[in-house]
Amino acid sequence: MPAPSRISFVIVIIGVLFVIGLHALGWLAPVEEKLRSSLWPVSRLAYSLDAGADRVRDGREEKYQTLAVEEARQKLLEEENQELRAQLDFLQARSYRSIGADVIGKSTDPNRQTRWINRGALDGVALDQPVVAHAGILVGKIIQVEETAAVVQLLTDHQSRVAATVANRDQSLGIIEGGYGISMRMNLIPQNETVTVGEAVVTSGLESRIPRGLVIGTIEAVEKEAYQPFQRASITPLVKGEKIRVVSVILGVSSTAPSL
């Protein structure tokens, strides 16, 4: 480093140390106070501007959040309205007596597939009545009834059993059984009848409270074993349990209902 530059650096260092020493001794306090007083209006203005900018940002974020919530609510209402219209059209076309209900809870037991609904005995709900979603898709049946609420056992529950038939040439009969919320099987299908992947499965009408023709799902796979009297099939449900929000409970069938 050239001599003049070195001298300048030393002078700067000495000056800084001198100022630090004066500050430590408090000799610069009057000057510092006067400097703070002169800069206070500028500092206050900067703080006000920053606080105002924060309020504007907060206002925009709050407005955005409010709009997002309202949009989500509107979308949910539209979906529920479409769901209810589809259910109503199906039920009216078949003269079923029914009542709409909202799903208000689910089982805390991970091995059970049940849902609480906000309709009960006071609304005409009774044990074993079928519960449908969308355009007549069977999702379960009533297994517990209280005055203003009831429990729906979904078809995928491992304790669920529903008499069903395949929409094929043979009108093959069988029993739909749930599988711990992840699958359904149709058992006891006669071995000599032809069951094909993709065919629809509906209720058979062999249960007193469940009318014939409520759609359950479609055949995903067929399992046949030689020399066995029955075959079985894996069934894909048309409605997933976690998607069920609004349902209709079929209370009964009108005497004027058309046969299916």
C-alpha positions as CSV (number, residue, x, y, z in Angstrom):
1,M,0.0,0.0,0.0
2,P,1.5,3.4,-0.9
3,A,2.5,5.7,2.0
4,P,-0.3,8.4,1.5
5,S,-3.0,5.7,1.4
6,R,-1.6,4.0,4.5
7,I,-1.6,7.4,6.3
8,S,-5.2,8.1,5.3
9,F,-6.3,4.7,6.5
10,V,-4.7,5.2,9.9
11,I,-6.2,8.7,10.2
12,V,-9.7,7.2,9.4
13,I,-9.2,4.5,12.0
14,I,-8.0,7.0,14.6
15,G,-11.0,9.2,13.8
16,V,-13.5,6.3,14.2
17,L,-11.9,5.3,17.5
18,F,-12.0,8.9,18.7
19,V,-15.7,9.2,17.9
20,I,-16.4,5.9,19.6
21,G,-14.6,7.1,22.7
22,L,-16.5,10.4,22.8
23,H,-19.8,8.5,22.5
24,A,-18.7,6.1,25.3
25,L,-17.9,9.1,27.6
26,G,-21.2,10.7,26.8
27,W,-19.7,13.9,25.4
28,L,-21.6,13.5,22.1
29,A,-25.0,13.1,23.8
30,P,-26.1,16.7,23.1
31,V,-25.2,16.4,19.4
32,E,-26.8,13.0,19.1
33,E,-30.0,14.3,20.8
34,K,-30.2,17.2,18.4
35,L,-29.6,14.9,15.4
36,R,-32.3,12.5,16.6
37,S,-34.7,15.5,17.0
38,S,-34.0,16.7,13.5
39,L,-34.5,13.3,12.0
40,W,-37.6,12.4,14.1
41,P,-40.1,13.9,11.6
42,V,-38.5,12.0,8.7
43,S,-38.5,8.8,10.8
44,R,-42.1,9.2,11.8
45,L,-43.1,9.9,8.2
46,A,-41.3,6.8,7.0
47,Y,-43.0,4.7,9.8
48,S,-46.4,6.1,8.9
49,L,-45.9,5.3,5.2
50,D,-44.7,1.8,6.1
51,A,-47.6,1.2,8.5
52,G,-50.0,2.5,5.8
53,A,-48.5,0.2,3.2
54,D,-49.0,-2.7,5.7
55,R,-52.6,-1.8,6.3
56,V,-53.2,-1.7,2.5
57,R,-51.5,-5.1,2.1
58,D,-53.5,-6.5,5.0
59,G,-56.7,-5.1,3.6
60,R,-56.0,-6.6,0.2
61,E,-55.2,-10.0,1.8
62,E,-58.3,-9.9,3.9
63,K,-60.4,-9.1,0.9
64,Y,-58.8,-11.9,-1.1
65,Q,-59.4,-14.4,1.7
66,T,-63.0,-13.3,2.0
67,L,-63.5,-13.7,-1.8
68,A,-61.8,-17.1,-1.7
69,V,-64.1,-18.3,1.1
70,E,-67.2,-17.0,-0.6
71,E,-66.2,-18.6,-3.9
72,A,-65.6,-21.9,-2.1
73,R,-69.0,-21.7,-0.4
74,Q,-70.7,-20.8,-3.6
75,K,-69.1,-23.8,-5.4
76,L,-70.1,-26.1,-2.5
77,L,-73.7,-24.8,-2.6
78,E,-73.9,-25.3,-6.4
79,E,-72.5,-28.9,-6.1
80,E,-75.1,-29.7,-3.3
81,N,-77.9,-28.2,-5.4
82,Q,-77.0,-30.3,-8.4
83,E,-76.8,-33.3,-6.2
84,L,-80.2,-32.7,-4.6
85,R,-81.8,-32.0,-8.1
86,A,-80.4,-35.3,-9.4
87,Q,-81.7,-37.2,-6.3
88,L,-85.1,-35.5,-6.5
89,D,-85.5,-36.2,-10.2
90,F,-84.7,-39.9,-9.7
91,L,-87.0,-40.3,-6.6
92,Q,-89.9,-38.4,-8.2
93,A,-89.7,-40.5,-11.4
94,R,-90.1,-43.6,-9.4
95,S,-92.7,-42.3,-6.9
96,Y,-90.4,-43.1,-3.9
97,R,-91.3,-41.4,-0.6
98,S,-88.1,-39.9,0.6
99,I,-86.4,-37.3,2.8
100,G,-83.2,-35.4,2.1
101,A,-80.4,-35.3,4.7
102,D,-77.0,-33.8,5.3
103,V,-74.0,-35.9,6.5
104,I,-73.0,-34.5,9.8
105,G,-70.4,-36.9,11.1
106,K,-68.6,-40.2,10.7
107,S,-67.4,-43.1,12.8
108,T,-64.3,-42.6,14.9
109,D,-63.6,-46.3,14.5
110,P,-61.1,-46.6,11.5
111,N,-62.5,-50.1,10.8
112,R,-66.1,-48.9,10.3
113,Q,-67.6,-47.1,7.4
114,T,-70.6,-45.3,8.8
115,R,-72.0,-41.7,8.6
116,W,-74.3,-39.7,10.8
117,I,-77.1,-37.8,9.1
118,N,-79.4,-35.1,10.5
119,R,-82.7,-37.0,10.1
120,G,-84.2,-39.4,12.5
121,A,-87.3,-41.1,13.8
122,L,-89.2,-37.8,14.0
123,D,-88.7,-37.6,10.2
124,G,-89.9,-41.1,9.5
125,V,-86.4,-42.7,9.3
126,A,-86.3,-46.4,10.3
127,L,-83.9,-49.3,10.4
128,D,-82.8,-50.9,7.1
129,Q,-84.1,-48.1,4.9
130,P,-81.9,-47.5,1.8
131,V,-79.8,-44.3,1.5
132,V,-79.0,-42.9,-2.0
133,A,-76.8,-40.2,-3.4
134,H,-76.7,-38.7,-6.9
135,A,-79.2,-40.1,-9.3
136,G,-80.3,-43.1,-7.3
137,I,-76.9,-44.6,-6.4
138,L,-77.2,-46.7,-3.3
139,V,-74.6,-45.8,-0.7
140,G,-75.8,-47.7,2.3
141,K,-78.7,-48.3,4.7
142,I,-79.9,-47.2,8.1
143,I,-78.5,-49.2,11.0
144,Q,-79.3,-46.9,14.0
145,V,-82.0,-44.4,14.6
146,E,-82.4,-41.6,17.1
147,E,-85.1,-38.9,17.3
148,T,-83.3,-36.3,15.1
149,A,-80.4,-38.3,13.7
150,A,-79.5,-41.7,12.3
151,V,-76.5,-43.8,11.3
152,V,-75.9,-44.9,7.7
153,Q,-73.8,-48.1,7.2
154,L,-72.0,-47.6,3.9
155,L,-71.8,-50.4,1.4
156,T,-68.0,-50.6,1.9
157,D,-68.3,-51.3,5.6
158,H,-67.1,-54.8,6.4
159,Q,-70.4,-55.6,8.1
160,S,-72.6,-54.5,5.2
161,R,-74.7,-57.0,3.3
162,V,-77.0,-56.1,0.4
163,A,-78.9,-58.4,-2.0
164,A,-78.0,-57.5,-5.6
165,T,-78.3,-58.6,-9.2
166,V,-76.1,-58.1,-12.2
167,A,-77.6,-56.3,-15.2
168,N,-76.8,-59.2,-17.6
169,R,-78.7,-61.7,-19.6
170,D,-79.0,-64.1,-16.7
171,Q,-79.9,-61.4,-14.1
172,S,-77.4,-63.1,-11.9
173,L,-78.1,-62.8,-8.2
174,G,-75.6,-62.5,-5.3
175,I,-74.8,-60.7,-2.1
176,I,-72.8,-57.5,-1.9
177,E,-70.3,-57.4,1.0
178,G,-68.1,-54.6,2.1
179,G,-64.4,-54.8,2.8
180,Y,-63.2,-52.3,5.4
181,G,-63.9,-49.2,3.4
182,I,-61.7,-50.0,0.4
183,S,-63.7,-52.5,-1.7
184,M,-66.9,-54.4,-2.3
185,R,-67.4,-58.0,-3.4
186,M,-70.4,-59.7,-4.9
187,N,-70.5,-63.3,-3.6
188,L,-72.7,-66.3,-4.2
189,I,-73.0,-65.7,-8.0
190,P,-74.0,-69.0,-9.7
191,Q,-71.0,-70.5,-11.4
192,N,-72.8,-71.4,-14.6
193,E,-73.8,-67.8,-15.3
194,T,-71.8,-65.4,-17.4
195,V,-70.6,-62.2,-15.6
196,T,-68.6,-59.7,-17.5
197,V,-66.3,-56.8,-16.4
198,G,-68.0,-53.5,-16.7
199,E,-71.6,-54.7,-16.2
200,A,-73.8,-52.8,-13.8
201,V,-74.8,-54.2,-10.4
202,V,-78.1,-53.1,-8.9
203,T,-80.3,-54.0,-5.9
204,S,-82.3,-57.1,-6.5
205,G,-85.4,-56.1,-4.5
206,L,-85.2,-59.3,-2.4
207,E,-84.9,-57.2,0.8
208,S,-88.2,-55.8,2.2
209,R,-87.2,-52.1,2.5
210,I,-84.9,-51.9,-0.5
211,P,-86.5,-51.5,-3.9
212,R,-85.1,-53.2,-7.0
213,G,-83.0,-51.2,-9.4
214,L,-80.9,-48.9,-7.1
215,V,-77.5,-48.8,-8.7
216,I,-74.6,-50.1,-6.6
217,G,-71.6,-50.1,-8.9
218,T,-69.9,-51.9,-11.8
219,I,-68.0,-55.2,-12.0
220,E,-64.2,-54.7,-11.9
221,A,-63.0,-58.3,-11.9
222,V,-64.5,-61.8,-11.8
223,E,-63.0,-64.7,-9.8
224,K,-64.0,-68.3,-10.8
225,E,-62.7,-71.5,-9.3
226,A,-63.1,-74.8,-10.9
227,Y,-65.6,-77.2,-9.3
228,Q,-67.0,-74.5,-7.0
229,P,-70.8,-73.9,-7.1
230,F,-70.4,-70.1,-7.0
231,Q,-68.2,-67.4,-8.4
232,R,-67.5,-63.9,-7.1
233,A,-66.8,-60.4,-8.4
234,S,-65.0,-57.3,-7.3
235,I,-67.3,-54.3,-7.5
236,T,-66.3,-50.7,-8.1
237,P,-68.6,-48.3,-6.2
238,L,-69.9,-45.3,-8.1
239,V,-69.7,-43.0,-5.1
240,K,-66.8,-42.8,-2.7
241,G,-67.7,-42.6,1.0
242,E,-65.6,-39.5,1.6
243,K,-67.4,-37.6,-1.2
244,I,-70.9,-38.1,0.3
245,R,-72.3,-34.8,1.6
246,V,-76.0,-34.9,1.0
247,V,-78.2,-38.0,0.7
248,S,-81.8,-39.1,0.5
249,V,-83.4,-41.7,2.7
250,I,-86.0,-43.8,0.9
251,L,-88.9,-44.0,3.4
252,G,-91.1,-46.2,1.2
253,V,-92.4,-47.0,-2.2
254,S,-95.7,-45.5,-3.4
255,S,-98.3,-48.0,-4.5
256,T,-98.3,-46.1,-7.9
257,A,-94.6,-46.6,-8.4
258,P,-93.7,-48.2,-11.7
259,S,-92.2,-51.6,-11.6
260,L,-88.5,-51.9,-12.6
